[in-house]
Amino acid sequence: MFLTSVRPAPELIGEGLPDVPEHMRRLGALIAALPGGALRFPTPVTVVVGDNGAGKSTLLEAIAVGLGVNPEGGSRHARFATGDEDYPEWLICSRAHNPRDVYFLRGETFLNLSEYHHQIHSPENPDPLRDLPFLSHGQGLLALVERRFHSDGMIILDEPEDGLSYPRQVEVATQLERLTAQGAQVILATHSPVFLSMQGATVYAFGDNGIAPVAPEATEAVHAAREFLADPLGTAAFLIGEGE
């Protein structure tokens, strides 16, 4: 275990701070409302779930920055940007010790990350991910897991299910479990029941009432998947208003 908890920086929850983005201020308030004013990571795998816009990606990005990683994704050494590079450390990250490696994957900048790995490759310094631009999104994620993630590293994933078939999601989840059994730590945000069900994971739900630990089977994502699989046609008809 590396990261044990995060709490908002003092300037994130102060009054009269117009420069703090509203989504970040909201995240700070959610974490400050937790016991001890901190979000804790008691297990090697932490899964964050919630509706779109609930703050999951904001949390992962802020954690990555707090650990010295490019907010656009990649490792501590990755230096590329698609927007404003000025990103303050809004969260204070408490660590038991520092990981040898940290890697942050976010879907919306995956193409830029792929091109970065391709560009830094050279015969003198070969990059194991130099072929990412020529792979599909799902193949690229599998390549990251197989070639880049380490058993003594910190892995931060924002919706890793993107581009992956169900069997591939199971494969990636299994490989992540293997890495954590060997010493890695994983924090991920997801809508996928597969990643929600990773063995021994602490699951946090982001909702209208704040952040709370939840059992995987009690999440909306799992409920919705079960309802659909039990009656695909009926569920589809209900969603488009034909089942009323």
C-alpha positions in Angstrom: 0.0 0.0 0.0 1.2 3.5 -0.9 -1.6 6.0 -0.8 -3.5 5.9 2.5 -5.8 8.9 2.3 -6.4 12.3 0.6 -7.8 15.4 2.1 -8.5 18.8 0.6 -5.8 21.5 0.7 -6.8 24.4 3.0 -7.3 26.8 0.1 -9.8 24.4 -1.5 -12.3 24.7 1.3 -11.8 28.3 2.3 -14.3 31.1 1.7 -14.0 33.8 -0.9 -11.7 31.9 -3.3 -13.0 32.8 -6.8 -10.0 31.0 -8.6 -11.1 27.6 -7.3 -13.1 25.7 -10.0 -16.6 24.9 -8.9 -16.2 21.2 -9.6 -13.0 21.1 -7.5 -14.6 23.1 -4.7 -17.5 20.6 -4.7 -15.0 17.7 -4.4 -13.3 19.4 -1.5 -16.6 19.8 0.3 -17.5 16.1 -0.3 -14.2 14.9 1.1 -14.2 17.4 4.0 -17.6 16.0 5.1 -16.2 12.5 5.6 -15.1 11.3 9.0 -11.8 12.9 9.8 -12.1 15.1 6.7 -10.3 12.6 4.5 -11.0 9.9 2.0 -9.2 6.7 3.0 -7.8 3.8 1.0 -7.7 0.8 3.3 -7.2 -1.9 0.6 -5.0 -2.3 -2.4 -7.9 -1.8 -4.8 -10.3 1.2 -4.5 -13.2 1.6 -6.9 -15.1 4.8 -7.3 -18.6 4.6 -8.8 -21.3 7.2 -9.5 -23.3 9.0 -12.2 -21.7 11.1 -14.9 -20.6 14.4 -13.4 -20.5 13.1 -9.8 -16.8 13.9 -9.4 -15.1 10.6 -10.0 -12.8 11.8 -12.7 -12.1 15.0 -10.8 -10.9 12.9 -7.8 -8.6 10.7 -9.9 -7.1 13.7 -11.7 -6.4 15.5 -8.4 -4.8 12.4 -6.9 -2.6 12.0 -9.9 -1.4 15.6 -9.7 -0.9 15.2 -5.9 1.4 12.2 -6.7 3.4 14.3 -9.2 1.8 12.9 -12.4 0.8 14.9 -15.5 -2.9 15.7 -15.2 -3.2 14.7 -18.9 -2.1 11.1 -18.1 1.0 9.0 -18.2 3.8 8.6 -15.7 5.7 11.1 -13.6 8.0 11.7 -16.5 5.3 12.2 -19.2 5.2 15.8 -20.3 2.6 16.7 -22.9 -0.5 18.8 -22.6 -3.8 19.4 -24.4 -4.8 22.5 -22.4 -3.8 24.6 -19.4 -0.8 23.1 -17.8 -1.2 25.1 -14.5 -2.9 22.6 -12.3 -2.6 23.2 -8.5 -2.3 20.4 -6.0 -5.8 20.6 -4.6 -5.5 17.4 -2.6 -3.0 16.5 0.1 -1.9 12.9 -0.4 -0.9 10.9 2.6 1.4 7.9 1.9 2.8 5.0 3.8 5.7 5.2 1.4 6.3 6.3 -2.1 5.7 4.0 -5.0 8.5 3.4 -7.5 6.2 4.2 -10.3 2.8 6.0 -10.8 0.7 5.8 -14.0 -2.5 7.6 -14.7 -4.8 6.6 -17.6 -7.7 8.8 -18.7 -9.8 8.0 -21.7 -10.2 11.5 -23.2 -6.4 12.0 -23.6 -5.5 8.5 -24.5 -4.7 9.4 -28.1 -2.3 12.1 -27.0 -0.7 9.7 -24.6 -0.3 7.2 -27.3 1.4 9.7 -29.6 3.7 10.8 -26.7 5.0 7.2 -26.3 5.5 6.9 -30.0 7.4 10.2 -30.2 9.8 9.6 -27.3 10.8 6.2 -28.7 14.3 5.9 -30.2 16.7 3.1 -30.9 18.9 4.2 -28.0 15.9 4.5 -25.6 13.2 2.1 -26.9 9.7 2.7 -25.5 7.6 -0.5 -24.9 4.5 1.4 -25.8 5.7 3.0 -29.0 3.0 1.1 -31.1 0.1 2.5 -29.1 -1.1 4.8 -31.9 -1.5 1.8 -34.2 -3.7 -0.2 -31.7 -7.3 0.1 -30.9 -8.2 1.8 -27.6 -9.0 -1.6 -26.1 -5.7 -3.2 -27.4 -3.8 -0.1 -26.1 -5.2 -0.6 -22.6 -4.2 -4.3 -22.7 -0.7 -3.3 -23.8 -0.4 -0.9 -20.9 -1.4 -3.5 -18.4 0.9 -6.1 -19.9 4.0 -4.0 -20.6 3.9 -0.9 -18.4 2.2 -1.5 -15.1 4.4 -2.8 -12.2 3.8 -4.8 -9.0 5.5 -2.0 -7.1 3.5 0.8 -8.7 0.5 3.0 -8.2 -2.1 2.6 -11.0 -4.8 5.2 -11.5 -7.5 4.4 -14.1 -10.4 6.5 -15.2 -13.1 4.2 -16.7 -10.8 1.5 -18.0 -13.8 -0.4 -19.5 -13.8 2.0 -22.4 -13.2 0.1 -25.6 -13.0 -3.3 -23.9 -15.4 -6.2 -24.6 -16.8 -8.0 -21.5 -14.2 -10.8 -21.7 -11.4 -8.3 -22.0 -12.7 -6.4 -19.0 -12.5 -9.6 -17.0 -9.0 -10.1 -18.3 -7.8 -6.7 -17.3 -9.5 -6.9 -13.9 -7.8 -10.2 -13.3 -4.4 -8.9 -14.3 -4.9 -5.9 -12.0 -5.8 -8.2 -9.1 -2.6 -10.2 -9.8 -0.5 -7.0 -9.7 -2.1 -5.9 -6.4 -1.5 -9.3 -4.9 2.2 -8.7 -5.7 2.3 -5.2 -4.1 0.7 -2.7 -6.5 -2.1 -0.3 -5.6 -5.0 0.5 -7.9 -7.5 3.3 -7.8 -10.1 3.4 -10.5 -13.4 5.0 -11.5 -15.9 2.9 -13.4 -19.4 2.2 -14.5 -18.6 -1.5 -15.1 -19.9 -4.3 -12.8 -16.7 -6.2 -13.8 -14.3 -3.7 -12.2 -16.8 -3.1 -9.4 -16.5 -6.7 -8.4 -12.7 -6.9 -8.2 -11.6 -9.1 -5.3 -11.2 -7.3 -1.9 -11.9 -3.8 -3.4 -13.1 -0.9 -1.3 -16.0 0.7 -3.3 -17.0 4.3 -2.8 -20.2 5.7 -4.3 -20.5 9.3 -5.2 -24.1 10.5 -4.9 -26.4 13.3 -3.9 -25.7 12.6 -0.2 -21.9 12.6 -0.6 -19.3 9.9 -0.7 -20.1 6.6 1.1 -18.7 3.1 1.1 -21.0 0.6 -0.6 -21.1 -3.1 -1.4 -20.6 -3.8 -5.1 -24.0 -5.6 -5.4 -25.7 -2.5 -3.9 -24.5 -0.1 -6.6 -26.8 1.2 -9.4 -24.4 -0.1 -12.0 -24.8 -3.7 -10.8 -28.6 -3.3 -10.3 -29.0 -1.9 -13.8 -27.0 -4.7 -15.4 -29.0 -7.3 -13.6 -32.3 -5.8 -14.7 -31.2 -5.5 -18.3 -29.9 -9.1 -18.5 -33.0 -10.5 -16.8 -35.3 -8.8 -19.5 -33.4 -7.0 -22.3 -36.4 -6.3 -24.5 -38.6 -5.2 -21.6 -35.9 -2.9 -20.2 -35.2 -1.3 -23.6 -39.0 -0.8 -24.1 -39.3 0.8 -20.7 -36.3 3.1 -21.3 -37.8 4.5 -24.6 -41.3 4.8 -23.0 -43.0 1.9 -24.7 -43.3 -0.1 -21.5 -45.6 2.3 -19.6 
